Amino acid sequence: MPVFVSIPLTVAPLLVYNLLAFSLLGDTGGDPWQAPILTMELVSGARFTLVVGDLMILSGLVLLFIELLKATRTGVSALTDHILSTLVFIAYLVEFLTVRAAATSVFFTLMAISLVDVIAGFSITITGARRDFGVSPHDSSR
């Protein structure tokens, strides 16, 4: 299996966030995460506006879903996936604590999505391993 399959998809929002935060969008003095992408008038008469920050969080959730599907795989690649996911979360955490441009609710939410990826990945793998080896809490053979 190619190595790039083990790369956690939650790294993509981290890279896009940094690209936007440190590009010309971040130099305008405004909040780049509040820039509208889509505005539409709803039947109710309300106006819905999708902003860049909302799109970043939505993309992070979609990628988390895909990562959860990947976590159901078994084998040696599962361990690599978990290690890399943990490293991505650590990168989020370090950047959140040390970089001024990362001190936003959008970044914090993306970091939380990365943490859920780490915890869910380990939990799903452990549950799958118990099922594969027939280990249960009520196993009387031990």
Summary of the structure (lengths in Angstrom):
residues: 142
radius of gyration: 19.1
end to end distance: 36.2
largest distance: 66.5
contacts: 372
relative contact order: 0.16
helix: 68%
strand: 8%
